[in-house]
């Protein structure tokens, strides 16, 4: 069986024609799908490795049974004008060459693949990992706001017409994009059950923070090249924290993208010496190790499904604060949820937790909550869902046309 996986992720090609990804989509990520097919073709956007770029800090994406196909960008007006015809031609040919397709969220590539699969009767699975309205509306341009209703309408139509739909959130996405086909709910986070010693070390870190003058380190994981992760809000909140507290706070940001775009924000709040951009590390243990060296975690996003990074932080016992975007309120109590874009409310919540001495309670609660999202819980749900989809594809193939 051959399956096409469609998403707008950017894959980076080196001189040996190997493909890498920033953040998730390492080769190990595809094991869920290679269990049910002989060949997985992953189609997305692409670029060549840049001079001086260290691919060892990225995740190798291709490997046995998994090939990466990259196409020109059609996610901008100019890209759509220049590249739509060639992308459509290539995606249609890919759909015609496989037995079924998987569309992740609402990608431009995925929309073309969906329409061709519908025309040819190919089985369709839809992974709903985020809301295209929130994504496009908050991306940072007037054109994005104009395009948001179109993408949301497409998502609703795809959800209604896909044979199988997998949601990453329990309430937010199923309620906004209801499906008629077979459904399941499983976050795309992939973490092992953390050892009790993780929480012990976290409690020791919290206790030691009471007896030191070192800055309280706040962590945030997210892509820098758009506004969706609320990094500017985090920097503004940092300014409020340092202005209102005797303790000093430092913001550490992990993720790909151009940090220079935030220079004016750090200067505006006089936080240029309090913000540290840590670039990218390999997904998995390196991310968890990074989280072990922050005191608090924040997710001030404008768009989320259920944020993988927040769950990872919770699994390390991090006290966490997040916006009301997407499925974040499914993870954290209302006390630690701020209105998206409200830096003052975020800062006030952090200061209140510190003054009320509730960080240890938060650490324990988050550590316990993260157990709902570990591999031993979620992988059986994914495996059952995709096994059922594979059986459906085989049945469709054997049915008379």
N, C-alpha and C positions, 0 to 999 in steps of 0.2 A: 504494500500500500504506500502511496506517495501523497504527502500532504503539503500544502502551501500555507505558510504562516505570514500574515501581512501586518506590518506595523511601520510607523514613520521613524523608528529609531535610526540614529546615524551610526554606521559601522565604518571603522577606520582600517584601511588596507595598507599593509607594509610592502616592501619591495619583493617579498617572497609570496605575495598574493595570499597572505594570511589576514584574517579579519578580527578586529578587536572592538570592544564596546566600553564606553565609560559608564560606570554604575553597574546596573544589572545586565542580564543577557550574556553571562559567561556560558561556556559550553555546557557546564553542569546544569544550567537552567533548563536546557532542552530535554533532559532525561525523562521528564514527565511525558513528553510527546513521542520520543523515540521508542518508548515502550509499546506504542500502538501502531507504529508505521515502520516501513523499511527505509524510507528516505524522507527527510524533512527539508524543505526548501524555505529559507527565511528571506523575505524580500523587504527591503527598507531603503533608506537614503544612504549615501556614502561619501567619503572623502579619503584622500591619500594622507598617510602619516606626514606630519610637518617636520621640518628640519629641527633637530634637537628634541623632538617629542619622544618620551620614554614609553615605549609600548609595554614594558614590563610592569608599569603601574596600572595598565589597563587589563581588561578581561578578554582572553582569547575566546572568540565566539564560535568559530567553525571547527569541525572535527569529523570523526567517523560518523556517517549517516546524516550529517548536518552541513548543508552548503548555504552560503550567504550570497544573495544576488542584490546588488545595489543599483539604484536608479537615480536619475537626476531629480533635483528638488522641484516639487510643484506646490510647495506650501507658502508661496508668496505670489503676488499678482504677476511679477515679471517671470518667475519660474513657471507659473501656470501657462503663461502666454508662449514661452519659449519651448517648454518641455512636455506639455500635456499629450501631444499626439504620439511622441515616441514612448512615453511612459504607458499610455493606454495600450499601445500595440504590444509592448513587452509583457504587461500584466495579463492581458487577455491570452497571450500565448502560454504564459505560465499556468493560468487557471485551466486552460484546455489540456495541459500536460499532466495534471494531477487528478487524484480521486476525490479530494475534498479540500476545503479551505478553512482556515481559522483567521478571523479578523479580530485584532486587538483594539479595543476602544473605537474611536472614529477617526481613522487615518484616511488621507486622500488616496493612498494606494489601496487601502482596504475597501473603500467605497467603489472603486473601479472593479476590484476583484469580486465584490459582492454582486454587483450588477451582472457580471459575466457568468458567475456561478448560478445566479437565478435564471439567466437565459438558457443555460445548458443543463440545468437540473442537478448540479453538483451539490452534495451536502455541505452545509454551512454551520460552523460553530462561531460564537461571538463571545469574546472575553471582554466584559465591561469593567475596566479598571479605573475609570474616571469619568467625569461629566464634561462633554465637549462644550456645553454652554459656559460653565465656569472657566474652563481652560481658555477658550477663545475670547470671551468677554474681558477677562482680566490679563490678557497677554501683554497689553501695553500699547495698543494702537486703535485708532478710530475705525480702521478697516476691520480689525478683529471684532470690535463690537457689532459692526454691521453684519459680519459673517456668522456670528454666534448662533442666531436663530436657525440658520440654514443647517449648520452642523448638528444642532440639537434635534432638528426635525429628521435628519438622516439617521441619527442614532436611534430615535424612537422607531423608525420604520425598520431598521436593521434588526433591532431587538424583537420586534413583532414577527419578523419573517425568517429569522434564523431557526434552524432545527434544534440547536442546543445553545444555551446561554449560561455562562459562568460569571457570577458577580463576585467582586472582592469585598463588598460591604454587605452587611446584614439587612439594612433598612434603606439607607439613602439612595443607592443606585437602583435597587429593585422597585422602589416606589416611584422614582423619577422616570425609569425606562423599563416598564413592565414587559414581560416576554410571554409568548404563547407556547413556545416549545418546551423541551426538557430543560430544567434549570438546576443549578447547584450554587452554593455560596462557599467560597474559600479564598481568603486573602492570598496575594501572591508573595507574601513574606516567606522566606526559607531560613528558619533558624532551628537549631537543635535545642532541646530542653536545657536551660542553663542549670549549672550546678549550684547547690546551696552556698558554696564558698563565694560565688559572685555577689550574693546579697550581703554576706558577712563583710567582704571588702568594701562594699558600698557604704554600709553603716559605719565602718571605721573611717571612711573618707568624710562622711557627713560630720561625725563627731570631731574629727581633727580640724574641720573648717571653723569650728567655734573658737579655736585657740590659736589661730594664725591670722596674720595681717595680709596674707597673700590674696590677690583678687579672686573673687568667685568666678569660675570659668563656665560660661554658657555655651553649649554646643548647638549647631544647626547643620543639617545636611540637605543640600539642594543644589540644583543647577543655577549658575550665576547669570546666564544669558537671557533671562526673561524675568518678569515680575511675579511669577506665580508662587514662588516659595516665600515671598514676603521678606526678603533679605533687607530691603530698605526699612521696613517696619521694625525688624529686629535691631537695626542700628539706631533708629530713633528711640526705641524702648531702652536700649543701652544708655543713651544719653540721659533719659529720665532717671534711670537707676543710679547712675553716678552723680547726678545732681541732687538726688533726694536721700542718699544713704551715706553713712560714714564709711561703710565698706566699699571697696572698689570692685567693679565688675569688668570682665573681659569676654568678648565674643569670639568664638572660634568657628569657622565655617569650612565644611568639607564638601567639595563638589567641583565639577568641571565648569569651565567658562572663564570669562574675562573679568577679573576683579577690579580692573581700572574703572569700570563703569560706576562703581560705588564710591569712588574717591570724593566726589562732591558731597555725597551724603555723609561720609565720615567727617569731612571738614565742617559741614553745616552744623553738626552736633558736637564738634570738637572731640571726636572719638577716633581720630586717625592713629593714635597710639594704643587704642584699646580693642582694635579689630584685627584678627589674624586669619588670613586665607590659607588653608592647608592643602589646596589642590585636590588631587584624586589619589585614592589607594585602591587596591584590589578589593572587590566585594568579599564579604565573609569575615574571616577572623581579623583582618586588618581594620575593618570598620568597627568591629566590637572592641578591639584594643583601643582605638581612638576614643570611643564612647566611655571607656573605663577611666579616661583622663579628663573628663569634664564633670562639673558639679551638678549642672542642670541641663535639661534639653528643652528646646522650644521648637514649635512648628507653626509659625505665624502665616500659614499659606492662604492664598486666595482660591486655590483649586487643589483638591485631593480626591482619591478614591478612599482607600484606607492606607495612610502613609506607612510604607514599609520601614522607613527610618525611625519613626516614632515607636513602632513596636520593637525594633531592635534596641532602641534606647531603654525602653521599659524592661526588656529582658536583662539589661545590665543594672537594673535597680535605679535608673536615673529618675529623679523627680522631673515631671514633664508638664509643659504648658502648651496649649495649642489653640488655634482659631476655631471658629464654628464652620469652617469649610468642609464640604463633603462628609466623609465618614469619621472625621476626627472625634466628634462627640460620642461616637460608639466606643472610644478607647478611654476617654478621660472624664472625670466628674465635672459637672457644670462649674464648680468653684475654680477650675483651672482652664476654663474655656473663655476666650475673649472674642469679641466681634472682629471679624477679619478687617484688618486695616487700622485697628485701634491700639496704637502703641502705648498710650497712657494706661489703658486698662491692663494690658499685658504686664507692664512694669509694676503696676499696683498689686497685681496678683502675686508676682514674684516676691515683692517686698513683704506682703502680708504673710506668705508662707514662711519666710525667714523669721519675721518678728513673732509669729505664732508658734514657731519651732515645730512645724508639721512635716519637714522634709523627710524625716525617717518614716513617718506614716505613708507619705506618698511613695517612697522607695519600695516599701513592703507591698503596698497595694498594686503598684505598677508591675513589680516582679511577678506577683500572683496572676494578674490579668494577662500578662504576656504568655502564660502557659496555655491559654486558649488558642494561640497562634503558632505553636511549635510544629515541627515536621511530623511528629507522631500523631498529631491531631488532624492536620490539614492534608497531608499527602494521601491518606486513604480516601478522602473525599475527592481529591483530584483524580486519583487513579480510577475510582469507580465511575466518575463522570466521563473521563476520556475513554475508558474501556467500553462504556455504553455507546459513545459516539462512534468508536471504531466498528462496533457490531452493526450499528445503523448504516455506516458507509458500506460495509461488506454486503449487507442486505440489499441496499440500493443498487450496488454493482451487479448483483445476481438477479435482480428483478428484470423482467422483460421491458424494454423501452417502448 
